[in-house]
Amino acid sequence: MTASLDTTFLALSDPTRRAILARLAGGEATVMELAKPFAISQPAVSRHLKVLEQAGLIARRVDGARHPCRLAGEGIREIDEWLGMLRRALETNYDRLDKLLAEEKDTR
């Protein structure tokens, strides 16, 4: 999973790719629709999409001459699982701190 997460976080490190994902959160879009708000060429957007696809964050399908893109669950699930582990660790640390502070308060 580490290599996969490395690929995923590398894909997320670029603001254009994050903006594309945010757009796809609203629903499926074609390459041309995704390219519209950016001051970069359609081939550059296609390269960004390839990185996102390799990271498992988007999926593309062929619909005639159109190639709509959509969010894909696998890459996002891996990020969520990893962040979940960090959330649980953080909650454990906060619980220990709360307990320590309560014990400190009781001794006063």
C-alpha angles and dihedrals in degrees: 000000000000094000089047092050090048089055091046096049091045088055090049093049092080118080093213091056091047089051090051090052091048089052091049090052084073093055145285119328138178124242090255092051090049092048094052101086095044129085090222133093125269090247089055090052089049089055090052089050091051090055091049091047093050089051090054093243098117138026128207130204133189117243105172107290091345124089106196118195128209138175114276122214104217100070092041091050091053091052090047092050091049092047089046089059089052092047091052091049091049092049090051090052092049091048090053091048091049090051092048092049091048090051090048091050091050092054093056 
